[in-house]
Amino acid sequence: MSPRPLLKLYTTMEEFEDLHARHDRTRSTSKTVTVDRQAVIHILMDHANMLAAMRRVGHVEIREPDR
């Protein structure tokens, strides 16, 4: 039996590739990028789950914001 995965990703490969493509089409001087709302929600959910998993195994250091 294979071990249970540490993370379940909500972001599909299509969403991930679309986000990268959108970023690639954006000018380097742009401050904003228009992307699919659901894709951003999925990326944020994946990031939160990744942090929780890393905290469980003690392998995370979160940087304080620059002031």
Stockholm file with secondary structure:
# STOCKHOLM 1.0

chainA/1-67         MSPRPLLKLYTTMEEFEDLHARHDRTRSTSKTVTVDRQAVIHILMDHANMLAAMRRVGHVEIREPDR
#=GR chainA/1-67 SS CCCCCSCCCCSCHHHHHHHHHHHHTSCTTCSCCCCCHHHHHHHHHHHHHHHHHHHHTTCCCCCCCCC
#=GC SS_cons        CCCCCSCCCCSCHHHHHHHHHHHHTSCTTCSCCCCCHHHHHHHHHHHHHHHHHHHHTTCCCCCCCCC
//
